[in-house]
């Protein structure tokens, strides 16, 4: 299988949050995605584009349109979108009409900068799915790759589940 380059679009979310003890709060900071890929020894060609630094609850229709337009016009056909988990499925729906691209949304339930984060695992799953799944929109979370239009976050269980 020939390796195709992957476009990574970062939007913020828990995966890029950092805890500031003096403030007693989490804030989205510089994206950790480049460092995660470096630590994972990813040699597959990839390009990272930071679109925004937002909690997914703050994303607007305009933000989703920007994500979709960037994916649609990108030369890459394999795309990973890092995203907050609360509205990931909503953004997946906004990406559903894009043809000829495999788009995989992923994120984390704990910040990437935490030792016990699911960020690296989810990002790795998203990279694998972007290379192997047919064109469409997917969500890679909770150890599974879901149809992006048939999934929801189960907040009580702390995982994603198929509809």
Secondary structure, 3 states (H helix, E strand, C coil): CCCCCEEEEEEECHHHEEEECCCCEEEECCCCHHHHHHHCCCCCCEEEEEEEEECHHHCCHHHHHHHHHHHHHCCCCEEEEECCCCCHHHHHHHHCCCCCCEEEEECCCCCCCCCCCCHHHHHHHHHHHHHHCCCEEEEEECCEEEECCCEEEECCCCEEEEC
